[in-house]
Amino acid sequence: MEALQNYLNPERIDEYLSTGLGLATKVLIAILILIVGSWIAKKVKNGIIKIGEKRPELDETLFNFLGSIARWVIMAFVFIAILNSFGFETTSIVAMLGAATVAIGLALQGAMSNLAAGVMLMIFRPYKRGDFVEGGSHFGKIEDINIFTTNMQTFDNQQIIIPNGKIWGDKIINHSHHPVRGVDLKINVAYNDDPAKARKIILDVLAAHPHVKSDPAPFVEVETLTERAMEFVVRPFTDGEHYWDVRYSVPEQIGSALGKAGFTTPYPRMLMIKE
C-alpha cells in the first residue's frame, strides 16, 4: 500500500509526465528531422538528375548515380541527427563510419578504380551506345555503358563485358566518331604491268561503287616496292554506316577489274636452280 502511495505521489506523477513529454518531444523531433531530411534528399537527387537532363552531351546514367550518392549521404547525416536528438554520442558513430568507409574502399580498390573510370567516360564521352569502338583489347559495337563496366557486342555476336578501368587506361579508337571514314586498302600490281593504267582501273572501280564518295576524292598511289610487286595504297571515303561494305567489296571488285584488263597476279620471284 505504501509503495502504491509512492507511485501516486504528485511529485512522481509530475516526473513521469515530464519524462513522457520529453520522450514524446524527442520522437516528434526525430520524425520531423526524418521527414525534412528525406524531402531535402529527394529534392537534391531530382535536382542533380535535372541538371543532367539539361546537359544532353553528358550521359544521364552519371547524374542518376551522383543523385543516388547525394541522397544516401544526406540520409546518413539525417540518421546521425536523429540519434543526436535522442542524446546518443554521435562522435564515435561518425568515426566508425569513416573507418568503415576507408576499409570498404581498400577492399574494393579495383571496383573503385572502375567506378572512377566510369565517371570519366560518362563526363568526356569518348564513345556512346551504337558506336564501333576498339578499346580494352577488344573491338565491337557498344551496347551499354554502366558505372563499372562497358558492354560490347563483337562481330561474331558475342557479348563482352569490359571493366571501365581497362578501357580508360588504354587507347580508345572510336570508328564511328566522324560521319565520313577513309578505308585503307593494299593492292599489289606486278612490275611488268603499267602502274598508270592500274591506277586508272582502280579509280574507275571506286567511281562506280555506290557507297564511295567523290568528295573527298579517293587516294590511289604507289606506297612501297616490295620483292614481288608495286604496292598501291587505296583509300576511298565513305559514310561510316557503309564502312564494312566498302572494306570487303572493293578489293574483290578491283581484283576482278585488273584480271579482266590482263594484269598478271604478282608472285614472289624465286631463284630456280637446275641440277
C-alpha positions as CSV (number, residue, x, y, z in Angstrom):
1,M,0.0,0.0,0.0
2,E,2.8,2.3,0.9
3,A,4.5,1.5,-2.5
4,L,1.3,2.4,-4.3
5,Q,1.1,5.7,-2.5
6,N,4.7,6.4,-3.5
7,Y,3.8,5.8,-7.2
8,L,0.7,8.0,-6.9
9,N,2.7,10.7,-5.2
10,P,2.1,14.0,-7.1
11,E,5.8,14.6,-7.4
12,R,6.3,11.2,-9.0
13,I,3.4,11.8,-11.4
14,D,4.9,15.2,-12.4
15,E,8.2,13.4,-13.0
16,Y,6.6,10.7,-15.2
17,L,4.7,13.3,-17.1
18,S,7.9,15.3,-17.6
19,T,9.8,12.2,-18.8
20,G,7.0,11.2,-21.1
21,L,6.6,14.6,-22.5
22,G,10.4,14.8,-23.1
23,L,10.4,11.5,-24.8
24,A,7.4,12.4,-27.0
25,T,9.1,15.7,-27.9
26,K,12.2,13.8,-28.9
27,V,10.2,11.4,-31.0
28,L,8.4,14.2,-32.7
29,I,11.7,16.0,-33.4
30,A,13.1,12.8,-34.8
31,I,10.1,12.3,-37.1
32,L,10.4,15.9,-38.2
33,I,14.1,15.5,-38.9
34,L,13.3,12.3,-40.9
35,I,10.6,14.0,-43.0
36,V,12.5,17.2,-43.7
37,G,15.8,15.2,-44.4
38,S,14.0,12.8,-46.7
39,W,12.4,15.8,-48.6
40,I,15.8,17.5,-48.9
41,A,17.5,14.3,-50.1
42,K,14.8,13.7,-52.7
43,K,15.0,17.3,-53.9
44,V,18.8,17.2,-54.2
45,K,18.6,13.9,-56.1
46,N,16.0,15.2,-58.5
47,G,17.9,18.5,-58.9
48,I,21.1,16.6,-59.9
49,I,19.1,14.5,-62.4
50,K,17.5,17.6,-63.9
51,I,21.0,19.1,-64.4
52,G,21.8,16.0,-66.4
53,E,18.7,16.4,-68.5
54,K,19.8,19.9,-69.4
55,R,23.2,18.6,-70.5
56,P,22.5,16.2,-73.3
57,E,26.2,15.9,-74.1
58,L,26.7,14.1,-70.8
59,D,25.4,10.6,-70.0
60,E,22.2,10.6,-67.9
61,T,23.5,7.4,-66.1
62,L,26.2,9.5,-64.4
63,F,23.7,12.0,-63.0
64,N,21.4,9.2,-61.8
65,F,24.3,7.7,-60.0
66,L,25.5,11.0,-58.5
67,G,21.9,11.8,-57.4
68,S,21.7,8.5,-55.6
69,I,25.0,9.0,-53.9
70,A,24.0,12.5,-52.7
71,R,20.7,11.2,-51.4
72,W,22.3,8.5,-49.3
73,V,24.9,10.9,-48.0
74,I,22.2,13.3,-46.8
75,M,20.2,10.4,-45.3
76,A,23.3,9.3,-43.4
77,F,23.5,12.8,-41.8
78,V,19.8,12.6,-41.1
79,F,20.3,9.3,-39.2
80,I,23.1,10.8,-37.2
81,A,20.9,13.9,-36.4
82,I,18.1,11.6,-35.2
83,L,20.5,9.7,-32.9
84,N,21.8,13.0,-31.6
85,S,18.3,14.2,-30.8
86,F,17.9,11.2,-28.5
87,G,21.1,12.1,-26.7
88,F,23.3,9.4,-28.2
89,E,27.0,10.3,-28.6
90,T,27.5,10.5,-32.4
91,T,31.2,11.3,-32.5
92,S,32.1,7.7,-32.2
93,I,29.5,6.7,-34.8
94,V,30.9,9.2,-37.3
95,A,34.4,7.9,-36.6
96,M,33.2,4.3,-37.1
97,L,31.5,5.2,-40.4
98,G,34.7,6.9,-41.6
99,A,36.8,3.9,-40.7
100,A,34.3,1.6,-42.3
101,T,34.3,3.7,-45.5
102,V,38.1,3.6,-45.6
103,A,38.1,-0.2,-45.1
104,I,35.5,-0.8,-47.8
105,G,37.4,1.5,-50.2
106,L,40.6,-0.5,-49.7
107,A,38.8,-3.8,-50.1
108,L,37.1,-2.6,-53.2
109,Q,40.1,-0.8,-54.7
110,G,39.7,-2.4,-58.1
111,A,35.9,-1.6,-58.2
112,M,36.6,2.0,-57.1
113,S,39.1,2.3,-60.0
114,N,36.5,1.1,-62.4
115,L,34.0,3.5,-60.8
116,A,36.3,6.4,-61.3
117,A,37.0,5.4,-64.9
118,G,33.2,5.0,-65.5
119,V,32.6,8.6,-64.2
120,M,35.4,9.9,-66.5
121,L,33.9,8.0,-69.5
122,M,30.5,9.5,-68.9
123,I,31.9,13.0,-68.5
124,F,34.2,13.1,-71.5
125,R,32.1,10.6,-73.6
126,P,34.8,9.2,-76.0
127,Y,32.0,6.9,-77.3
128,K,28.3,6.3,-76.9
129,R,25.8,3.5,-77.5
130,G,25.9,2.2,-81.0
131,D,29.5,3.3,-81.8
132,F,32.0,0.8,-83.1
133,V,34.9,1.1,-80.8
134,E,38.3,-0.5,-80.3
135,G,39.3,-0.4,-76.7
136,G,40.4,-2.7,-73.8
137,S,42.0,-5.1,-76.4
138,H,38.6,-5.7,-78.0
139,F,36.6,-4.4,-80.9
140,G,32.9,-4.2,-81.4
141,K,29.7,-2.3,-81.1
142,I,28.9,-0.5,-77.8
143,E,25.7,-1.9,-76.3
144,D,25.7,-0.2,-72.9
145,I,27.8,2.0,-70.6
146,N,27.5,1.4,-66.9
147,I,29.2,2.9,-63.9
148,F,31.6,-0.1,-63.6
149,T,31.6,-1.8,-67.0
150,T,31.1,-1.3,-70.7
151,N,29.1,-3.9,-72.7
152,M,30.3,-4.6,-76.2
153,Q,28.9,-6.8,-79.0
154,T,31.5,-8.4,-81.3
155,F,31.1,-9.2,-84.9
156,D,30.6,-12.9,-84.2
157,N,27.6,-11.8,-81.9
158,Q,29.3,-12.3,-78.6
159,Q,28.8,-10.0,-75.6
160,I,32.0,-8.8,-73.9
161,I,31.8,-7.0,-70.5
162,I,34.9,-4.9,-70.1
163,P,35.9,-3.1,-66.8
164,N,35.9,0.6,-67.4
165,G,39.3,0.9,-65.8
166,K,40.8,-1.3,-68.5
167,I,39.3,0.9,-71.3
168,W,40.1,4.2,-69.7
169,G,43.7,3.2,-69.1
170,D,44.2,2.1,-72.7
171,K,44.0,3.6,-76.2
172,I,40.4,4.2,-77.4
173,I,39.7,4.2,-81.2
174,N,36.1,5.3,-82.0
175,H,35.4,4.2,-85.6
176,S,32.0,5.9,-85.5
177,H,33.1,9.3,-84.3
178,H,33.3,11.0,-87.7
179,P,30.5,10.6,-90.2
180,V,32.8,10.1,-93.1
181,R,35.6,7.5,-92.9
182,G,38.6,6.5,-95.1
183,V,39.0,2.8,-95.9
184,D,42.7,1.8,-96.2
185,L,43.4,-1.0,-98.7
186,K,46.5,-2.5,-100.1
187,I,46.6,-3.6,-103.8
188,N,49.6,-5.3,-105.4
189,V,50.4,-4.8,-109.1
190,A,53.2,-6.8,-110.8
191,Y,56.3,-5.0,-112.0
192,N,55.6,-6.0,-115.6
193,D,52.3,-4.1,-115.6
194,D,51.6,-0.4,-116.2
195,P,51.1,1.4,-112.8
196,A,49.3,4.4,-114.5
197,K,46.8,2.0,-116.2
198,A,46.4,0.2,-112.9
199,R,45.6,3.5,-111.1
200,K,43.0,4.4,-113.7
201,I,41.3,1.0,-113.4
202,I,41.2,1.3,-109.6
203,L,39.8,4.8,-109.8
204,D,37.1,3.6,-112.2
205,V,36.1,0.8,-109.8
206,L,35.8,3.3,-107.0
207,A,33.9,5.8,-109.1
208,A,31.3,3.1,-109.9
209,H,30.9,1.9,-106.3
210,P,27.6,3.2,-104.9
211,H,29.0,3.9,-101.4
212,V,32.3,5.5,-102.3
213,K,32.3,9.3,-102.1
214,S,33.8,11.6,-104.8
215,D,34.4,14.3,-102.2
216,P,36.8,13.8,-100.6
217,A,38.4,12.2,-103.6
218,P,39.8,8.6,-103.3
219,F,43.6,8.4,-102.8
220,V,45.4,5.9,-105.0
221,E,49.2,5.9,-105.0
222,V,52.2,3.5,-105.0
223,E,53.5,3.3,-101.4
224,T,56.1,0.5,-101.4
225,L,58.1,-1.5,-103.9
226,T,58.2,-5.0,-102.4
227,E,60.2,-8.0,-103.7
228,R,57.2,-9.2,-105.8
229,A,55.1,-6.1,-106.7
230,M,54.3,-2.4,-106.5
231,E,52.1,-1.9,-103.5
232,F,49.3,0.6,-104.0
233,V,47.6,2.4,-101.1
234,V,44.0,2.7,-102.0
235,R,41.9,4.9,-99.7
236,P,38.3,5.5,-100.7
237,F,36.0,7.6,-98.4
238,T,32.5,6.5,-97.4
239,D,29.8,7.1,-94.8
240,G,30.5,5.3,-91.5
241,E,27.5,3.1,-91.9
242,H,28.9,1.7,-95.2
243,Y,32.5,1.2,-94.0
244,W,32.4,-2.6,-93.8
245,D,30.6,-2.9,-97.2
246,V,33.4,-0.9,-98.9
247,R,36.1,-2.6,-96.9
248,Y,35.2,-6.1,-98.1
249,S,33.6,-5.4,-101.6
250,V,36.2,-3.1,-103.1
251,P,39.2,-5.4,-103.1
252,E,37.3,-8.1,-104.9
253,Q,36.0,-5.6,-107.5
254,I,39.5,-4.2,-108.1
255,G,41.0,-7.7,-108.4
256,S,38.3,-8.7,-110.9
257,A,38.8,-5.5,-113.0
258,L,42.6,-5.9,-113.1
259,G,42.2,-9.5,-114.1
260,K,39.8,-8.6,-117.0
261,A,42.3,-5.9,-118.1
262,G,45.0,-8.6,-118.5
263,F,47.0,-7.7,-115.4
264,T,49.1,-10.6,-114.0
265,T,49.0,-11.9,-110.5
266,P,52.2,-10.9,-108.7
267,Y,54.2,-13.8,-107.2
268,P,57.4,-13.7,-105.2
269,R,60.4,-14.2,-107.5
270,M,62.2,-17.4,-106.8
271,L,65.7,-18.5,-107.9
272,M,65.4,-21.7,-109.9
273,I,68.4,-24.0,-109.6
274,K,68.9,-26.6,-112.3
275,E,70.6,-29.8,-111.4
